[in-house]
Amino acid sequence: MIILIQCTDQVGLVAAISKVMADAAFNIISMREYVNVEANRFYLRVEVADHSFNTSHIEAALQQVLPAGSTIFINTDVKKKVAVLVTKEYHCLGDILLRNYFNTLDASVACVIGNHETLRSLTGKFDIPFHYVDHQDRSKEDFETALAGVLNHYQFDYIILAKFMRILSPQFVAAYPHRVINIHHSFLPAFIGASPYRQAYERGVKLIGATAHFVTDVLDEGPIITQQIIPVNHAHSVKDMVTLGKEIEESVLAKALQLVLQDRVIVDGNKTVVFEN
């Protein structure tokens, strides 16, 4: 069982929470806490050994010792499910499917949905359901209604945008708060629009990178989960940068999924607290 707590900071919180665990005969495997002194906010991740337990009882006991307005998340089903949205680029989807196949994703892929047919054959090789939802000649509202219609046939914890090249509406995002994860190149907002790697090449950048974040109403400005960079120089061509960019996007998304699926990320406003180990 994993418990995530977010609340106002005060003296004795760790002791009080530990006592709740001890009273329930829970053996704590790990406990990681962080205090934002400026905001007076307390964050905690607790992992306890397998045990027969009543989550509502534990939550009620924690609420009694925590400050008013505390947020408590309890996960007793460690392995989650994800739905993956794609367009045409295969690198991020391919990595997810391979990790799913070899059972190293910390989740199972419920389905893949594409607004092009391009990645159907790749998905089919792994016996994962693929659904085509055409976006052409239809309004954003109609497209997203069709998209939601497919998603509603599946149970999932998160939606992964694996280079899904469509901007989702605030209404769609609001239906899945902090459950939609996106990957993009870190050039934003410096290099907005088409061909960001060519723009970077022409600007002579020395670092390229990628960012994984939760999707919000503001394009590519949601809470950041993780980022990585890689150095480049004048000898790298546009093609080289594109290749390196795909590799780092794949790596960053994989890391973000690992953190989120293992319940190591707490969202607070437009920031995250990430307990990496």
Disulfide bonds with the S-S distance in Angstrom:
none
